[in-house]
Amino acid sequence: MSNKLVGSSLTREILERGDEQVWCAVSNDSEAHAMSIIEKSDYSSLVYITSFHDDEFICRAGKSWRFAIPVRKIELTQKEVGL
């Protein structure tokens, strides 16, 4: 048995520790659907989650989501782009 936090559980814990917003891939269908958003680079479904209430994640725009998987934005390096 693992106590490793992933997916929406990780997002809830990040918010509970006091972070004001978490960059997430979101879905109302499933965590698998949210993961497919990440894999497809569907940036329209990446939002800042600011709270978790009544089993729903709330984004900065006020919309609620059932699933929210934390992601990160990182700067590419010269090596990563092959230059």
C-alpha positions in Angstrom: 0.0 0.0 0.0 1.3 3.4 -1.0 0.7 6.7 0.7 1.9 8.6 -2.4 -0.4 11.5 -3.3 -1.3 12.0 -6.9 -3.9 13.6 -9.0 -6.8 15.4 -7.3 -5.7 14.1 -3.9 -2.4 15.9 -4.4 -4.2 19.1 -5.4 -6.4 19.0 -2.3 -3.3 18.6 0.0 -1.5 21.5 -1.8 -4.5 23.7 -1.1 -4.9 22.5 2.5 -1.2 23.4 3.3 -2.1 27.0 2.3 -1.2 27.5 -1.3 -3.4 30.1 -2.9 -3.6 28.6 -6.3 -2.5 25.4 -8.1 -2.0 25.2 -11.9 -4.1 22.1 -12.9 -5.5 20.1 -15.8 -9.2 19.8 -15.0 -12.2 17.7 -16.0 -15.7 16.9 -14.8 -15.5 13.4 -16.3 -12.6 11.6 -14.7 -9.0 11.9 -13.7 -8.1 9.9 -16.8 -9.8 12.6 -18.9 -7.8 15.3 -17.1 -4.6 13.3 -17.9 -5.5 13.1 -21.5 -5.8 16.9 -21.5 -2.1 17.0 -20.3 -1.0 14.5 -22.9 -2.8 16.3 -25.7 -1.5 19.7 -24.6 -5.0 21.1 -24.5 -4.1 24.4 -22.8 -7.7 25.6 -22.7 -8.3 23.0 -19.9 -5.4 24.2 -17.7 -6.6 26.5 -15.0 -5.6 27.9 -11.6 -7.5 26.1 -8.9 -8.0 28.3 -5.8 -10.1 26.2 -3.4 -11.8 22.9 -2.7 -15.3 22.9 -1.2 -18.2 20.4 -1.2 -16.1 17.8 -3.2 -15.5 20.3 -6.0 -12.4 22.3 -7.1 -13.0 26.0 -7.8 -10.9 27.8 -10.4 -9.9 31.4 -10.4 -12.8 32.2 -12.8 -15.3 30.7 -10.3 -16.2 27.5 -12.3 -16.3 24.2 -10.4 -14.5 21.0 -11.4 -14.7 17.4 -10.1 -11.1 16.5 -10.9 -8.0 18.7 -10.9 -4.5 17.3 -11.5 -1.6 19.6 -10.7 0.8 20.4 -13.5 3.7 22.7 -13.8 4.9 25.1 -16.4 8.6 25.1 -17.0 11.0 27.1 -19.2 12.6 25.1 -22.0 16.4 25.0 -22.1 18.6 25.2 -25.2 19.5 21.5 -24.8 15.8 20.5 -24.6 15.1 22.1 -28.0 18.3 20.7 -29.6 20.2 23.9 -30.2 
